[in-house]
Amino acid sequence: MRKKVALITGASRGLGAAFAESLAHTHHIVAVGRTTGALEALDDRIQAKGGKTTLAPMDITQKEAMAHLCRSLFERWGSIDFWIHTAIHVAPLTPAATLDAKDWEKSIAVNVTATGILIPFIAPLLKDTSTALFFDDSKAGKKFFSAYGASKAAQIALAHIWASENVRTGPKIYILEPRPMPTATRARFHPGEDKSKLTDPKIEARRFLNSITHWKTKPAADTET
């Protein structure tokens, strides 16, 4: 029996890397990220614990590259057991009236358009027993979050729609909201924050994985943390 496979988009650092390390003892990790050095460091940590990874240093906005990756996954394994989507572009805080066009365009490209492309690419790889995870941010609709807030809300709306369409048939799709963590995303919005009061991403990854185990019979569209 083949080892289970987990595809993690946004695996370089933070919550994505934490999920990769948490799943590596039971899954072959396909780690997608833009930062080669960070992916190689993740690979070193996983290999040190006896795990295996396939590194995919690429930008999720590159449609052809992602299509090639998904074809390769199908040819090698036929299906995957997990898709964990943590890739995100974090534009600076700014009022909507002074929103920078480049920040807006990149936010839409990474957070919305790429997600809308990836779901049709990855859905055929997911079995009815497979699991896909997306991550909400309750602050996305607050003032000054403009590009990040609007694009994150659109991403999560798409994930909820997909989840509701698959409640009866699978795959299982969960939209989760992490506790505040000392990640680069949070640091962008809260510079100088006391990180000792934040939750380690590894703890959050384990918490979510444990929760999913108990949610096996709960409709994905209604799942809350």
C-alpha positions as CSV (number, residue, x, y, z in Angstrom):
1,M,0.0,0.0,0.0
2,R,1.4,3.4,-1.0
3,K,2.1,6.1,1.5
4,K,-0.5,8.8,1.7
5,V,0.3,12.1,-0.1
6,A,-0.2,15.6,1.1
7,L,0.0,18.6,-1.2
8,I,0.8,21.9,0.7
9,T,0.6,25.1,-1.3
10,G,2.5,27.7,0.8
11,A,4.7,25.2,2.6
12,S,7.8,27.4,2.9
13,R,7.1,28.8,6.3
14,G,4.5,29.4,9.0
15,L,1.4,27.2,9.2
16,G,2.1,25.5,5.9
17,A,5.5,24.3,7.0
18,A,4.0,23.3,10.4
19,F,1.5,21.1,8.6
20,A,4.2,19.6,6.5
21,E,6.2,18.5,9.5
22,S,3.1,17.3,11.4
23,L,2.0,15.1,8.5
24,A,5.4,13.9,7.4
25,H,5.4,10.7,9.5
26,T,2.3,9.4,7.7
27,H,2.4,11.3,4.4
28,H,4.7,12.0,1.5
29,I,4.8,15.8,1.5
30,V,4.6,17.7,-1.8
31,A,5.8,21.1,-0.7
32,V,5.0,24.1,-2.9
33,G,6.5,27.5,-2.2
34,R,8.4,30.4,-3.8
35,T,11.4,30.4,-1.5
36,T,13.8,27.6,-2.5
37,G,16.0,28.0,0.6
38,A,13.0,27.7,3.0
39,L,11.7,24.6,1.2
40,E,15.2,23.0,1.4
41,A,15.3,23.7,5.1
42,L,11.9,22.1,5.5
43,D,13.1,19.1,3.6
44,D,16.1,18.8,5.9
45,R,13.9,18.9,9.0
46,I,11.5,16.3,7.5
47,Q,14.3,14.0,6.3
48,A,16.0,14.2,9.8
49,K,12.8,12.6,11.2
50,G,12.6,9.9,8.5
51,G,10.1,11.6,6.2
52,K,10.0,12.2,2.5
53,T,9.3,15.3,0.5
54,T,9.0,16.4,-3.1
55,L,9.9,20.1,-3.3
56,A,8.1,22.2,-5.9
57,P,9.7,25.7,-5.8
58,M,7.1,27.6,-7.9
59,D,4.7,30.5,-7.9
60,I,1.1,29.4,-7.7
61,T,0.1,32.2,-10.0
62,Q,2.0,30.5,-12.8
63,K,-0.9,28.5,-14.4
64,E,1.2,26.3,-16.6
65,A,3.6,25.4,-13.8
66,M,0.7,24.4,-11.6
67,A,-0.9,22.4,-14.3
68,H,2.3,20.5,-14.9
69,L,2.6,19.8,-11.2
70,C,-0.9,18.4,-11.0
71,R,-0.3,16.2,-14.1
72,S,2.9,14.9,-12.4
73,L,1.1,14.1,-9.2
74,F,-1.5,12.2,-11.2
75,E,1.1,10.3,-13.1
76,R,3.0,9.4,-10.0
77,W,0.3,8.7,-7.5
78,G,-3.1,8.9,-9.2
79,S,-4.6,10.8,-6.3
80,I,-3.7,12.7,-3.2
81,D,-5.1,12.5,0.3
82,F,-4.6,16.1,1.5
83,W,-4.5,19.5,0.0
84,I,-3.6,22.2,2.4
85,H,-3.8,25.8,1.0
86,T,-1.9,28.3,3.1
87,A,-0.3,30.4,0.3
88,I,-1.3,34.0,0.7
89,H,-0.2,37.5,-0.4
90,V,-0.2,40.0,2.3
91,A,-0.6,43.6,1.1
92,P,0.2,46.5,3.5
93,L,-2.5,48.0,5.7
94,T,-4.0,51.0,3.9
95,P,-7.4,52.7,3.6
96,A,-9.5,51.6,0.7
97,A,-9.3,55.2,-0.7
98,T,-5.5,55.0,-1.0
99,L,-5.2,51.4,-2.2
100,D,-2.2,50.9,-4.4
101,A,-3.0,49.3,-7.8
102,K,0.0,46.9,-7.7
103,D,-0.9,45.7,-4.2
104,W,-4.5,45.1,-5.4
105,E,-3.5,43.3,-8.5
106,K,-1.1,41.0,-6.7
107,S,-3.5,40.3,-3.9
108,I,-6.2,39.3,-6.4
109,A,-3.7,37.2,-8.5
110,V,-2.4,35.2,-5.5
111,N,-5.4,35.0,-3.2
112,V,-8.3,34.8,-5.6
113,T,-7.3,34.0,-9.2
114,A,-4.8,31.3,-8.2
115,T,-7.3,29.7,-5.9
116,G,-9.9,29.7,-8.6
117,I,-7.4,28.0,-10.9
118,L,-6.1,25.5,-8.4
119,I,-9.4,24.1,-7.3
120,P,-10.3,22.8,-10.8
121,F,-6.7,21.5,-11.2
122,I,-6.6,19.7,-7.8
123,A,-10.2,18.5,-7.5
124,P,-9.7,15.6,-9.9
125,L,-6.8,14.4,-7.7
126,L,-8.9,14.3,-4.5
127,K,-10.8,11.1,-3.6
128,D,-14.1,11.2,-1.8
129,T,-12.2,10.4,1.4
130,S,-9.5,13.1,0.8
131,T,-9.4,16.4,2.7
132,A,-8.8,20.0,1.6
133,L,-8.1,22.8,4.1
134,F,-8.5,26.5,3.7
135,F,-7.8,29.2,6.4
136,D,-10.1,32.1,7.2
137,D,-9.1,35.4,8.9
138,S,-11.8,37.2,10.8
139,K,-9.9,40.5,10.6
140,A,-10.0,40.5,6.8
141,G,-13.1,42.7,6.8
142,K,-11.8,45.3,9.2
143,K,-10.8,48.8,8.2
144,F,-7.5,49.4,6.6
145,F,-7.2,45.7,5.5
146,S,-8.4,46.7,2.0
147,A,-6.5,44.5,-0.6
148,Y,-5.8,41.7,1.8
149,G,-9.2,41.8,3.4
150,A,-11.2,41.8,0.1
151,S,-9.1,39.2,-1.6
152,K,-9.0,36.9,1.4
153,A,-12.8,37.2,1.8
154,A,-13.2,36.3,-1.9
155,Q,-10.9,33.3,-1.5
156,I,-12.8,32.0,1.5
157,A,-16.2,32.6,-0.2
158,L,-15.0,30.3,-3.1
159,A,-13.9,27.7,-0.6
160,H,-17.3,27.7,1.2
161,I,-19.0,27.3,-2.2
162,W,-16.8,24.4,-3.1
163,A,-17.4,22.8,0.4
164,S,-21.2,23.1,0.1
165,E,-21.1,21.5,-3.3
166,N,-19.3,18.4,-1.9
167,V,-21.0,17.9,1.5
168,R,-22.7,14.7,0.3
169,T,-20.0,13.3,-2.0
170,G,-16.6,14.4,-0.7
171,P,-13.9,15.3,-0.7
172,K,-14.1,16.7,2.8
173,I,-13.4,20.5,2.7
174,Y,-12.8,22.5,5.9
175,I,-12.5,26.2,6.3
176,L,-10.6,26.8,9.6
177,E,-9.6,29.9,11.5
178,P,-6.2,29.7,13.2
179,R,-5.4,31.4,16.5
180,P,-3.0,34.3,16.3
181,M,0.5,32.9,15.4
182,P,4.0,34.5,15.1
183,T,4.0,34.3,11.3
184,A,5.3,36.7,8.7
185,T,1.6,37.5,7.8
186,R,0.8,38.6,11.3
187,A,4.0,40.5,11.7
188,R,3.1,42.6,8.6
189,F,-0.1,43.8,10.4
190,H,1.2,43.8,14.0
191,P,4.9,44.9,14.0
192,G,6.5,44.8,17.4
193,E,3.9,42.5,18.9
194,D,4.9,40.3,21.9
195,K,5.3,37.0,20.2
196,S,5.4,35.0,23.4
197,K,1.6,35.5,23.7
198,L,1.0,33.9,20.2
199,T,0.4,30.3,19.4
200,D,3.1,28.2,17.7
201,P,2.1,27.2,14.2
202,K,3.1,23.6,15.0
203,I,0.6,23.6,17.9
204,E,-2.1,24.9,15.6
205,A,-1.4,22.4,12.9
206,R,-1.7,19.5,15.4
207,R,-4.9,21.0,16.8
208,F,-6.5,21.1,13.4
209,L,-5.4,17.6,12.5
210,N,-6.7,16.3,15.7
211,S,-10.0,18.2,15.2
212,I,-10.5,16.8,11.7
213,T,-10.2,13.3,13.0
214,H,-13.2,14.0,15.3
215,W,-15.1,15.8,12.5
216,K,-15.3,12.8,10.1
217,T,-19.1,12.8,10.0
218,K,-19.7,16.6,10.2
219,P,-20.6,18.4,6.9
220,A,-17.7,20.4,5.7
221,A,-19.7,23.5,4.8
222,D,-20.8,23.8,8.5
223,T,-17.4,23.3,10.1
224,E,-16.1,25.8,12.5
225,T,-13.0,25.9,14.7
